[in-house]
Each structure stands twice: as structure tokens, then as C-alpha cells.
Amino acid sequence: MSRNAPRLQVRMLASLAVLLLLAGVLLGRLGQMQLTDHEEGAGVNAPVTASVPLPALRGRILDRHSRPIVDNAVRTDVTIERSALADAPDGGRATVRRIAQALDLPFARLWGRTTLCGAPGAADPPLCWPGSPLVPVPLVVDADPARAAALAERPEHYPGVVVTTQPVRSYLGPKRGGAAQTTGYLARPSAETVAESDGQITGEGLVGAAGLELQYDDLLRGRAGQRTVRVDARGVAVDEVDRTDPVPGKDLVTTLDLRIQRATQEALADGVRAARERGHTADTAAALVLDLRDGGVLASASLPTYDPSVWSRGVTQEQYDRLTKGADSPLIDRVTGVAQPPASTFKVVSLPGAVASGVDLDQEVNCTSSHRIGNRTFHNYQSRAYGWISWRRAITVSCDTVFYRVAEAVWRAQGGLDAQDDGGDPLIGTARLLGLGSPTGIDLPTESAGRIPDREWKRQWWESTKEETCRRAETGYPDMTDRADARYLKALARENCESGYLFRPGDEANLSIGQGDVTATLLQMASVFGAIAQEGRVAKPHLGRAEVTAEGTRTHLAVGDVDSIDLPGRSGDLLRRALQDVVAQPDGTAHSAFADFPLKRWPVAGKTGTAEVHGQEDTAWFLSYAPVQDPRYVVGVVVSQGGTGGATSAPIARQIHEELAEDTP
């Protein structure tokens, strides 16, 4: 016998003893349950109840004439009862395989949906089902209706299979006036949103993720119902014991006009295409039509754009990457969400500011080709000189140098480099009076405030960027291929490293013509032009107009109050005449764009702007309103890297005005 045999015998005896002990404990527990815990144990396999939320039908988004912009379409789904899977000897595999063959779909894809995400043996996402185990298994979402109907006709062959129709969001495409960036889209809610919803939102549901869908989500979503089901020991819902029906969401009536929206989007696309044919990059653009009567937005268009229906159908990774790519993302609302230098359109702000500083509008001014401030020379556009001209003509031909002189005088009057704050600065004060530097308050979830750069902002910016600026002052820009640009940027970094906190006269000069660090959104500038057109009357821009219940009860939504702004002296009157000259007079910067336009029947006033952007082509602006004698609409257009405002944006605005003229009696 081996020397290890006694040891093996000892181990076997020890293992046997442990097994006997465990068996004794088990028998004792079974006896306890039979003799003393019988009443408690009797309910172990008894059915229990559980609640299943019933989502409400989401309200539609309508234009001002109650035409649907966002509607509810019907989707065909194929589901199978969990009890049918549980009762089948093979767990339902044969039935699911027959369904896959009938619908010409992969079996693995359908079988994966029968497994619950996170459960042992479940398929990997997105094949597994992330929803509740108490609802029928959604084998196929958005199935072919004809093929699905064939399943329903043979219930004996497909036990437990139910073909259902589900409401899904239906969005108008860009060519039909969909206003994708304004209406927004739906997405799965975050865990925080679900937790804070008091049971009204589930992880499987959809909520507003952007635009009006998000802003008015509570109104559109309605109130979820509840279905109470009896659940057997297998965790399968066997029958319904109670039900509370959901309350449908309300329709949102907006200020948008589908006809004007389509025309605006078409004009913007045509104008961008024409700019590209002339050799411009024209990478992004926006256009807006504002109703001056109440501040309602009639049209809001952004390029690039997209079809929001992609979110309802299920977005692919390739589509998601395209939609979310950087500054060119089609999801960005370029009417309200992008602020950029407004260039010479800002002169409608600077002229009242000049009057506030003491400028006499009756005196002529010298429009020279350039103006030197300190060691820097500021030029007119293309270095043109017009000599001694009136302030009215200075706006008409968009002279820069007359505003440089005003800016330098204002800067010196403020105390120059020794000024501690911006109190009393008439250019900055007028800009803020007209609402620039602050959000308009439009009823959208996100809006850029833009920027009116002042002395406080300059110091904060310097402090936040000083480390990087000083590093660049030492290293320069060795990776840049354009050596002249690299030298310029390095010299600028050196200057800003040492004294970038100072508000110099050049900062005030750039501000006066809407260049440098000043930025504004298209909506903000449209509001400014609306205030000028209406002699200081400002209606808060908005999109929501009314809500309508499923029963048809209509309730008007509260809109912002109408404010009044007092423009100094005769600046408002002069601007209104000068802006009309910009379009109508031969030397006006928008005259060529409106050649042969019926200005007598539909008189337009406006202002071009061409913003210089370092390292890129110019940004083209044009803001306008019409009809001049009784202003009703503001039309604004901006095209990034589009060239001049007169050549690119003004023709787009003209096309929109043609539609407005036809639409107005």
C-alpha cells in the first residue's frame, strides 16, 4: 500500500462528514418550513402584481396656420408574448426562427431581442432588449407591413405573436420646410431625467433633446398611464388587473409659417450654392424672418442641415458621426446658437452711440481711405475714400474711417488706458441698450449671448489665456506653413503677454465697426434692426404661439412684453433713411443685389456687412426690413466664408423678400 493511502482515507472521511452535516442542516430547514413556517412559505409561488407604464401620444408641432411641421406617423412592430416563449419546450426558438424566415431577417438578430440586457447569457447590445421584462418582446421594430400582416393571419403557426402599430415622430425634411435645428429631435432620457420625473419618464421612452421638442417637452409629452399586471413565478405577465389610460400631449402651435420657411431654406441653399460657384468656401449659413408685429419667428434656417427623422428610424454610427462633427455640425442652430463679428451691420448701433457721445449729425464728416491711431493704421474697405460726406451717406457707402474717429474720441474721453471701467462709454452703452451681449430670451433651450467686449472682459480674457499666450510669445507658431502669419501671430502674442489686459484705442475702433472681439447672433442683430425700424419698439422674439388639447381647446401662450428704447437725438430717423438708401441708391452697398426689384411696391431698407476673419474668408452679412413705410418683417442672412455681404447675403435676402411681398396683401 502506498504511503499516501492513509492520508487519502482521512480526506475522504472528512469530506463525508461535511456532506452529512450539510444534509442534516437541509433536512432540518425543510422540516422547519413544513411544521413552523408553513403559512409563510405558502405564498412563495403566489402570483404578484407589477406596474407597466403606458406612454402618452406626443403632441404635434404645428405652424401658425396649424399645418404639421412635426407629426406622428405609424410604425409596424412585431412582438411575441413572453408566456409563449416560456411555455415552449425549446424556449420559443422554433417560433422565432419561423418569424425570421417569414420576414427575411437574421435569426440571431431576433433571438437576441428575447434576452434582457444585463441578464446572464443575454446578447450583447444593441441586440438585447434594454426594456422591461413585463412587456411583450419587441422582436422587430419598423417591420415591413405586408410581411408582418402575413404573420397575423396564421396565429397557429406563430403562437404569441402580435403585430402592432406604434406612433413615431415624423419630421418634415429640409426641402419641405422642416426647420430641423429649430424643432429639434427626441432621444433616450438620462438616468437623472428618469429619476426626477416621478414615474412619468422611463428609460425606454423618448424625451425632447433639442429645440422646441426640448423646450416644450412637458407640454408635448402628455401624462403617462399605467397598466397593472399579474406576474407568475417565472416573471411573466399573465393578465391585466388594472389600467389607467395615458393623457395625450398637447399640440404646440408655433409662429413659423411653412410657406415662408420653405422659401427661406430654398433661398439660403441657392445663395450658398452660388457663392461656392464663385469660388467661396461658404461652409455654414443662416437666414431668419422675424415678424415685427409680435416678435414671432416666421422662418429660421441653418446650413448645413439634416432630416430629424433619422433619430426616429435609428441612427447609425456613421450618421451620428456626421451629425456631431465639430463646428460644422448640422445640429447647430446658427440663427440663435452661433455668435460672430457682425461687421458693418453694427454701424446701426455705433451711429446712435456717436450721437450719445456728442456727434452732430448735421455736420459733414471726412471719409478718408485710412485713419491712424497710435502706431496702427486702420483702413476703409478696399481703401476707398469719399471725402467730406453726410452721416447719411456714410451709412449708405459703409464708410469705416468716420467711425474710427468717433471711437478714438470716445476712448480718450473715457480716460484712455487709465480708464478703470466702462461707465459712460456711449458705444458700449448703446450696444447694451439694444440688447447685445445678452440673450434675447427666445423660447429655445440654448441661445448664445454674444459679446460686447469691454474693459472688464478684456482683463478676464487676458488672465484666462495668459499662460498660453506667453508660451506662444516664446515658441511662436512653428507648425504654421504661412510664415508671414506665423510672425504676425507671434508678435501679437508678445504684445498680449505683456499688456493684453489693456483696452486700447484699437479695441474701441474695432468695436465701432463690428469687428475684433465683438460678436452677435443673427437673431440679436435682427432684433436690433427691428427696434430701429419701429422707432425703438422691441417685441421679444418667440416661437411658441398656442397649445391645443386633444379635444381641440386652444390656449394662447404668454409671450414677452414689448419694450421701448429711446435712441438718442435724430439717430433713428437718419438711420431709417440711410438704410433705405443702402438698397435704393446707386452707391448703396446692396443696390446691385436689388436691381430690378419692385422697390416702389415693396420698399426694403437694409445694411450689408463683411467681417474679416483671420485665416478664413470674409463672413457675409445682410440685415433688412420691409416694407419701409409700415415695417412688418426683418430678414437677416449670414454666410460664413461667403465673401461680401452685398454679393452673397443681400441676394439671398432679396429672394426671401420676393416671397414676403407675394404673401402680403
C-alpha positions in Angstrom: 0.0 0.0 0.0 1.2 3.5 -0.8 2.3 5.8 1.9 -0.4 8.3 0.7 -3.3 5.9 1.2 -3.9 6.8 4.9 -3.9 10.4 4.0 -6.5 9.9 1.2 -8.7 7.9 3.6 -8.6 10.7 6.1 -9.6 13.3 3.5 -12.5 11.1 2.3 -13.8 10.7 5.8 -13.6 14.4 6.4 -15.4 15.2 3.2 -18.1 12.6 4.0 -18.6 14.2 7.4 -19.1 17.7 5.9 -21.7 16.3 3.4 -23.6 14.6 6.2 -23.6 17.8 8.2 -24.9 19.9 5.3 -27.6 17.2 4.6 -28.7 17.4 8.2 -29.0 21.2 8.1 -31.0 21.0 4.9 -33.4 18.4 6.3 -33.8 20.4 9.4 -34.7 23.5 7.4 -37.2 21.6 5.3 -38.8 20.3 8.5 -39.0 23.7 9.9 -40.7 25.0 6.8 -43.2 22.2 6.9 -44.0 22.4 10.6 -43.5 26.0 11.7 -43.2 28.2 8.5 -46.0 26.6 6.5 -48.1 29.8 6.4 -45.2 32.0 5.3 -43.9 29.5 2.7 -47.4 29.0 1.2 -47.1 32.4 -0.6 -43.7 31.9 -2.1 -45.1 30.8 -5.5 -48.2 33.0 -5.4 -48.6 35.5 -8.3 -47.6 39.1 -7.6 -48.5 42.3 -9.4 -46.3 44.9 -11.2 -46.9 48.2 -12.9 -46.1 48.8 -16.5 -46.0 52.5 -17.7 -48.2 53.4 -20.8 -46.6 56.3 -22.7 -48.9 59.1 -23.9 -49.2 60.0 -27.6 -46.9 63.0 -28.1 -48.4 66.3 -29.3 -47.6 67.7 -32.7 -45.6 70.8 -33.6 -47.6 73.0 -36.0 -47.0 76.2 -37.9 -49.1 79.3 -37.3 -51.8 78.0 -39.7 -52.0 74.7 -37.8 -50.1 72.8 -40.6 -47.9 70.0 -39.1 -44.2 70.5 -39.0 -43.7 67.6 -36.7 -46.3 64.9 -36.7 -46.9 61.3 -35.5 -46.6 58.6 -38.1 -47.4 54.8 -37.7 -44.7 52.2 -37.4 -45.3 48.4 -37.6 -43.8 46.3 -34.9 -43.8 42.5 -34.4 -43.9 41.3 -30.7 -44.2 38.0 -29.0 -45.7 37.3 -25.6 -43.1 36.1 -23.0 -45.5 33.5 -21.9 -45.4 31.9 -25.3 -41.6 31.7 -25.1 -41.7 30.4 -21.6 -44.3 27.7 -22.4 -42.5 26.4 -25.5 -40.3 23.3 -24.9 -37.4 24.9 -26.7 -37.9 28.3 -25.2 -39.5 29.6 -28.4 -36.6 29.1 -30.7 -38.5 27.4 -33.4 -41.2 30.1 -33.4 -38.6 32.9 -33.6 -36.8 31.1 -36.4 -40.1 30.8 -38.4 -40.7 34.6 -37.9 -37.1 35.4 -39.1 -37.7 33.3 -42.2 -41.1 35.0 -42.9 -39.6 38.5 -42.5 -36.3 37.6 -44.3 -34.3 38.7 -41.3 -31.4 37.1 -39.4 -32.4 34.7 -36.7 -29.6 35.8 -34.4 -30.9 39.4 -34.5 -34.5 38.4 -33.5 -33.4 35.9 -30.9 -31.1 38.5 -29.3 -34.2 40.7 -28.6 -35.7 37.9 -26.5 -32.8 38.3 -24.0 -32.8 41.1 -21.4 -29.7 43.3 -21.4 -27.6 42.6 -18.3 -29.2 39.2 -17.7 -27.0 36.1 -17.7 -26.5 34.8 -21.2 -28.0 37.9 -22.8 -26.9 39.0 -26.3 -24.7 42.0 -26.5 -26.2 45.5 -27.0 -27.8 46.5 -29.2 -29.2 43.1 -30.0 -30.5 42.5 -26.4 -33.7 44.2 -25.1 -33.0 47.1 -22.7 -36.6 47.5 -21.6 -39.0 45.9 -19.1 -39.4 42.1 -18.8 -43.1 42.6 -18.2 -44.0 43.7 -21.8 -44.1 41.6 -24.9 -40.8 41.1 -26.6 -40.3 43.6 -29.5 -38.8 41.2 -32.0 -38.8 43.6 -34.9 -39.2 47.3 -34.8 -40.4 49.1 -38.0 -41.2 45.9 -39.9 -42.4 45.6 -43.4 -46.2 46.0 -43.0 -47.1 43.5 -45.7 -44.8 40.7 -44.4 -45.9 41.4 -40.8 -49.6 41.1 -41.8 -48.9 37.6 -43.1 -47.8 36.6 -39.6 -51.0 37.8 -38.0 -53.0 35.7 -40.5 -51.6 32.4 -39.2 -51.7 32.5 -35.4 -51.4 28.7 -35.1 -48.1 28.9 -36.8 -46.8 31.9 -34.8 -48.1 31.4 -31.2 -48.0 34.5 -29.1 -47.0 36.8 -32.0 -48.8 40.1 -32.1 -48.4 42.7 -34.9 -48.9 46.2 -33.5 -48.7 49.7 -34.8 -46.8 52.3 -32.8 -46.8 56.1 -33.2 -43.3 57.5 -34.1 -42.2 61.1 -34.7 -42.4 62.2 -38.3 -40.4 65.3 -39.3 -40.7 67.3 -42.5 -37.4 67.2 -44.5 -35.5 70.4 -45.2 -37.0 70.9 -48.6 -40.5 70.8 -47.2 -39.9 73.4 -44.5 -38.9 71.2 -41.6 -36.7 73.7 -39.7 -34.7 70.9 -38.2 -32.5 72.9 -35.8 -35.5 74.8 -34.5 -37.9 71.9 -33.9 -35.1 69.7 -32.5 -35.5 65.9 -32.0 -36.1 63.2 -29.4 -33.7 60.9 -27.6 -33.5 58.4 -24.7 -33.6 60.2 -21.4 -30.7 60.3 -19.0 -30.9 58.4 -15.7 -31.2 61.7 -13.9 -34.2 62.7 -16.0 -35.9 59.4 -15.3 -35.3 59.7 -11.6 -36.7 63.2 -11.4 -39.8 62.5 -13.5 -41.9 61.0 -10.7 -42.6 57.9 -12.9 -43.6 59.9 -15.9 -40.5 59.1 -17.9 -39.0 55.6 -18.3 -35.6 54.6 -19.7 -37.3 53.1 -22.7 -39.2 56.2 -23.6 -38.1 59.3 -25.6 -37.9 62.9 -24.5 -37.1 66.2 -26.2 -33.4 66.5 -26.7 -33.1 69.9 -28.6 -35.0 72.8 -30.0 -38.8 73.0 -29.4 -39.0 69.3 -28.6 -36.9 70.0 -25.5 -38.2 73.5 -24.7 -41.9 72.4 -24.7 -41.3 68.7 -23.7 -43.7 68.8 -20.7 -46.5 70.2 -22.9 -45.9 67.8 -25.8 -45.2 64.7 -23.8 -48.6 64.5 -22.0 -49.1 62.2 -19.0 -48.2 58.6 -18.9 -50.8 56.0 -17.9 -50.2 52.7 -16.0 -51.1 49.1 -16.6 -51.1 46.7 -13.6 -50.3 43.1 -14.5 -50.2 39.9 -12.6 -46.8 38.2 -12.7 -46.3 34.5 -12.2 -43.4 32.7 -10.6 -41.5 32.8 -13.9 -41.6 36.6 -14.0 -44.0 36.5 -16.9 -47.0 38.9 -17.0 -50.1 36.6 -17.3 -53.0 39.0 -17.2 -54.0 42.7 -16.6 -55.7 43.6 -13.3 -56.0 47.3 -13.6 -55.3 50.1 -16.1 -55.1 53.9 -16.1 -55.1 55.3 -19.7 -52.5 57.9 -20.6 -53.4 61.6 -21.4 -52.2 62.6 -24.8 -49.8 65.5 -25.1 -50.9 68.9 -26.4 -50.1 70.2 -29.8 -47.8 73.2 -30.0 -48.8 75.9 -32.4 -45.7 78.0 -33.4 -45.2 81.3 -35.1 -43.4 79.6 -38.0 -45.0 79.8 -41.5 -44.4 76.7 -43.6 -44.6 78.6 -46.8 -42.1 81.2 -45.7 -39.9 78.6 -44.1 -39.6 76.6 -47.3 -38.9 79.8 -49.3 -36.2 80.8 -46.8 -34.5 77.5 -46.8 -34.6 77.4 -50.6 -33.2 80.9 -50.9 -30.4 80.1 -48.4 -29.4 76.9 -50.3 -29.5 78.8 -53.6 -27.3 81.6 -52.3 -24.7 79.3 -50.7 -24.6 77.2 -53.9 -24.0 80.4 -56.0 -21.3 81.6 -53.6 -19.5 78.3 -53.9 -19.7 78.5 -57.7 -17.9 81.9 -57.4 -15.1 80.2 -55.5 -16.0 80.9 -51.9 -16.0 78.2 -49.2 -19.4 79.2 -47.9 -19.3 76.4 -45.3 -22.1 77.4 -43.0 -25.0 79.9 -43.2 -28.3 81.0 -41.6 -31.4 83.0 -42.5 -34.2 84.4 -40.4 -37.6 86.1 -40.9 -38.9 88.0 -37.9 -42.5 89.3 -37.6 -42.3 92.8 -36.2 -45.9 92.9 -35.1 -45.3 90.5 -32.2 -41.8 89.2 -32.4 -42.8 85.8 -33.8 -40.2 83.9 -35.9 -41.7 83.1 -39.3 -38.7 81.3 -40.6 -35.4 80.0 -39.2 -33.0 78.2 -41.5 -29.5 76.8 -40.9 -26.9 75.2 -43.2 -25.7 72.5 -43.2 -29.0 70.9 -42.2 -30.4 67.4 -41.9 -33.6 65.3 -41.6 -34.5 64.8 -37.9 -36.4 61.6 -38.9 -33.0 59.9 -38.7 -33.4 59.8 -34.9 -36.8 58.0 -35.1 -35.5 55.4 -37.6 -32.4 54.6 -35.5 -29.2 56.5 -36.2 -26.2 54.6 -37.4 -22.7 55.3 -36.1 -21.7 56.9 -39.5 -24.8 59.2 -39.3 -24.1 60.0 -35.7 -20.5 61.0 -36.5 -21.7 63.2 -39.4 -24.3 64.9 -37.2 -22.0 65.7 -34.3 -18.8 66.8 -36.1 -17.3 69.9 -34.6 -18.2 73.4 -35.7 -19.8 72.2 -38.9 -22.3 70.0 -37.2 -25.8 70.1 -38.8 -27.3 70.0 -35.3 -26.2 73.6 -34.5 -28.8 76.3 -34.8 -26.9 79.1 -36.5 -29.6 81.6 -36.0 -29.5 81.6 -32.2 -26.5 79.5 -31.3 -23.6 81.0 -33.2 -22.2 84.5 -32.4 -19.7 86.1 -34.7 -18.5 89.6 -35.6 -21.4 91.4 -37.2 -19.1 93.8 -39.2 -20.7 96.9 -40.7 -24.3 95.9 -39.7 -23.1 97.0 -36.3 -22.9 100.6 -37.5 -26.7 100.9 -36.8 -25.5 100.6 -33.2 -22.5 102.8 -33.5 -24.3 105.8 -35.1 -26.7 106.3 -32.1 -23.6 105.7 -29.9 -21.8 108.5 -31.7 -24.8 110.9 -31.2 -24.8 109.9 -27.5 -21.1 110.9 -27.4 -21.9 114.4 -28.7 -21.6 114.0 -32.5 -23.7 116.5 -34.5 -25.4 114.6 -37.4 -25.8 117.9 -39.3 -22.1 118.3 -39.7 -20.3 116.6 -42.6 -17.5 114.1 -41.9 -14.3 113.2 -43.8 -14.4 109.7 -45.2 -10.7 109.2 -45.8 -9.2 106.0 -47.1 -7.5 105.3 -43.7 -7.1 106.6 -40.2 -4.0 106.2 -38.0 -4.4 105.6 -34.2 -1.1 105.4 -32.4 1.2 103.2 -34.3 -1.6 101.4 -36.2 -3.3 102.4 -39.5 -7.0 101.4 -39.9 -8.2 101.2 -43.5 -11.6 101.7 -45.2 -12.9 98.7 -47.1 -10.6 98.4 -50.2 -9.1 101.7 -49.0 -11.7 103.8 -50.7 -12.1 107.5 -49.9 -15.3 109.5 -50.4 -14.1 112.9 -49.0 -16.5 115.1 -47.0 -19.9 113.5 -46.8 -23.0 113.5 -44.7 -23.6 110.9 -42.0 -26.5 109.6 -44.0 -24.1 108.8 -46.9 -21.5 107.4 -44.6 -24.0 104.7 -43.7 -25.0 104.3 -47.4 -21.5 103.6 -48.6 -20.5 102.0 -45.3 -17.5 104.3 -44.5 -15.3 102.9 -41.7 -12.9 105.8 -41.0 -15.6 108.2 -39.8 -16.4 105.6 -37.1 -12.7 105.1 -36.2 -12.5 108.8 -35.4 -15.6 108.6 -33.2 -14.2 105.6 -31.4 -10.8 107.2 -30.8 -12.5 110.3 -29.3 -14.8 108.1 -27.1 -11.8 106.1 -25.9 -9.9 109.3 -24.9 -12.9 110.8 -23.2 -13.2 107.7 -21.1 -9.7 108.2 -19.8 -7.7 106.1 -22.3 -5.5 103.4 -20.8 -6.2 104.8 -17.3 -9.9 104.2 -17.5 -11.0 101.8 -14.8 -14.4 100.8 -16.1 -16.8 101.3 -19.0 -19.3 103.5 -17.2 -20.4 106.3 -19.6 -18.9 104.7 -22.7 -21.6 105.6 -25.3 -20.7 102.9 -27.8 -20.7 100.1 -25.3 -23.8 101.5 -23.5 -25.8 101.8 -26.7 -24.9 98.3 -27.7 -26.2 97.0 -24.4 -29.3 99.2 -24.6 -30.2 97.5 -27.9 -29.8 94.1 -26.2 -26.4 93.0 -27.5 -24.2 91.0 -25.2 -27.2 89.3 -23.6 -29.6 86.5 -24.8 -32.8 87.7 -26.4 -34.8 85.2 -24.2 -36.3 83.4 -27.1 -38.1 80.2 -26.1 -35.4 77.7 -27.0 -33.3 75.7 -24.6 -29.9 77.2 -25.8 -29.0 80.6 -27.1 -25.7 82.4 -27.4 -25.4 85.7 -25.5 -22.8 87.1 -28.0 -20.2 89.5 -26.6 -19.7 93.3 -26.2 -16.0 93.4 -25.3 -15.3 96.0 -22.6 -12.5 96.7 -20.2 -13.6 94.1 -17.6 -14.0 91.4 -20.3 -10.5 92.3 -21.7 -8.8 91.7 -18.3 -10.7 88.5 -17.6 -9.8 87.1 -21.1 -6.1 88.1 -20.6 -6.0 86.3 -17.2 -7.6 83.2 -18.6 -5.3 83.0 -21.6 -2.1 84.5 -20.3 -0.2 81.2 -19.8 -0.8 80.0 -23.3 -0.2 83.5 -24.8 3.1 83.9 -23.1 4.1 80.4 -24.2 3.4 81.3 -27.8 5.4 84.5 -27.3 8.4 82.3 -26.7 7.8 79.4 -29.1 5.8 81.1 -31.8 3.9 79.0 -34.3 6.5 76.7 -35.9 3.8 74.3 -37.3 2.2 77.1 -39.5 3.1 76.9 -43.2 2.4 80.6 -43.8 5.5 82.2 -42.2 4.1 85.7 -42.5 1.0 84.7 -40.5 3.3 82.9 -38.0 5.4 86.0 -37.5 2.3 88.2 -37.1 0.8 85.9 -34.5 4.0 85.6 -32.5 4.3 89.4 -32.4 0.7 89.6 -31.3 1.3 87.0 -28.6 4.3 89.0 -27.2 2.2 92.1 -27.0 -0.7 90.4 -25.3 1.5 88.5 -22.9 2.9 91.8 -21.6 -0.2 94.0 -21.7 -3.1 92.1 -23.1 -5.3 93.3 -20.3 -5.3 96.9 -21.6 -8.3 98.2 -23.5 -6.6 100.0 -26.3 -8.0 102.6 -28.8 -7.8 99.9 -31.4 -10.3 97.8 -29.4 -12.8 100.7 -29.4 -12.2 101.3 -33.1 -12.8 97.6 -34.0 -15.9 97.7 -31.8 -17.3 100.7 -33.7 -17.5 98.7 -37.0 -18.4 95.3 -35.5 -15.0 93.7 -35.8 -12.4 92.4 -33.3 -13.9 90.7 -30.3 -17.5 91.9 -30.6 -19.9 89.1 -31.6 -23.6 88.8 -32.1 -26.1 86.2 -33.3 -28.3 86.6 -36.3 -31.3 86.8 -34.1 -29.8 89.5 -31.9 -29.0 91.7 -35.0 -32.5 91.1 -36.4 -33.9 92.4 -33.1 -31.7 95.5 -33.3 -32.9 96.2 -36.8 -36.5 95.7 -35.7 -36.0 98.2 -33.0 -34.7 100.8 -35.5 -37.4 100.0 -38.0 -40.1 100.6 -35.4 -38.7 103.7 -33.8 -37.5 101.9 -30.7 -40.3 99.4 -30.2 -38.9 96.0 -29.4 -41.0 92.8 -29.3 -39.4 89.8 -27.6 -38.7 87.2 -30.3 -40.5 83.9 -29.7 -41.6 80.7 -31.4 -44.5 79.3 -29.2 -47.9 80.7 -30.0 -50.6 78.4 -28.5 -51.3 75.0 -27.1 -54.2 72.8 -28.3 -55.5 69.8 -26.3 -56.6 66.5 -27.9 -60.2 67.8 -27.5 -59.4 70.9 -29.5 -59.2 73.5 -26.7 -56.8 76.2 -27.7 -54.9 78.4 -25.2 -52.6 81.2 -26.2 -49.1 81.0 -24.7 -47.7 84.0 -22.9 -45.1 85.9 -24.9 -42.6 88.5 -23.8 -43.6 92.1 -23.2 -43.0 94.8 -25.8 -40.2 97.2 -24.7 -39.4 100.7 -25.8 -35.9 102.1 -26.5 -35.2 105.8 -26.9 -32.5 106.3 -29.5 -30.5 109.5 -28.9 -31.3 112.6 -31.0 -32.3 112.1 -34.6 -30.2 108.9 -35.0 -33.2 106.6 -35.5 -34.7 108.9 -38.2 -31.4 109.2 -40.0 -30.7 105.5 -39.9 -34.1 104.7 -41.4 -33.5 107.0 -44.4 -29.9 105.8 -44.8 -30.8 102.1 -44.7 -33.3 102.7 -47.5 -30.5 104.4 -49.5 -28.3 101.3 -49.0 -30.7 99.4 -51.1 -32.2 102.0 -53.4 -29.3 104.4 -54.2 -26.7 103.6 -56.9 -23.8 103.9 -54.5 -25.5 101.8 -51.8 -23.7 98.6 -50.9 -26.8 96.5 -51.6 -28.1 98.3 -54.7 -26.8 95.7 -57.2 -28.5 92.9 -55.3 -31.9 94.6 -55.6 -31.6 95.7 -59.3 -35.0 95.3 -61.0 -36.6 94.5 -57.6 -40.1 96.3 -57.2 -38.9 98.7 -54.5 -41.8 101.0 -55.1 -44.3 98.3 -54.3 -42.1 96.6 -51.6 -39.5 99.1 -50.3 -36.6 97.5 -48.5 -34.2 99.0 -46.1 -31.0 97.2 -45.0 -27.3 97.1 -44.3 -24.5 94.9 -45.5 -21.6 93.7 -43.5 -18.3 92.0 -44.5 -16.5 90.6 -41.4 -12.8 89.8 -41.7 -11.8 86.6 -40.0 -8.1 85.7 -39.6 -7.2 82.6 -41.6 -10.5 82.4 -43.3 -12.6 84.1 -46.0 -14.8 87.0 -45.0 -18.2 86.4 -43.4 -21.1 87.9 -45.4 -24.0 89.7 -43.5 -27.2 91.4 -44.6 -29.9 92.7 -42.3 -33.0 94.3 -43.7 -36.7 95.1 -43.1 -39.8 95.9 -45.2 -42.0 97.5 -46.2 -40.3 100.7 -45.2 -43.5 102.8 -44.8 -45.0 100.2 -42.4 -42.3 97.8 -41.3 -43.6 94.3 -40.8 -40.7 91.9 -41.4 -37.0 91.7 -40.6 -35.0 89.4 -42.9 -31.4 88.5 -41.8 -28.8 86.4 -43.6 -25.3 85.4 -42.7 -22.9 83.2 -44.7 -19.6 82.1 -43.2 -16.7 82.4 -45.6 -19.1 83.7 -48.2 -17.4 86.9 -49.4 -19.0 90.3 -49.2 -22.5 90.9 -47.7 -23.6 92.8 -50.9 -22.6 90.0 -53.3 -23.7 86.9 -51.2 -26.1 87.6 -48.4 -28.1 90.5 -49.9 -29.3 88.4 -53.0 -30.5 85.7 -50.6 -32.5 88.3 -48.6 -33.9 89.6 -51.9 -35.2 86.2 -52.8 -36.9 85.9 -49.4 -38.4 89.4 -49.7 -39.9 88.4 -53.1 -41.8 85.7 -51.3 -42.9 88.0 -48.5 -44.1 90.6 -51.0 -46.3 87.9 -52.6 -47.6 86.7 -49.3 -48.6 90.2 -48.1 -51.8 91.9 -49.4 
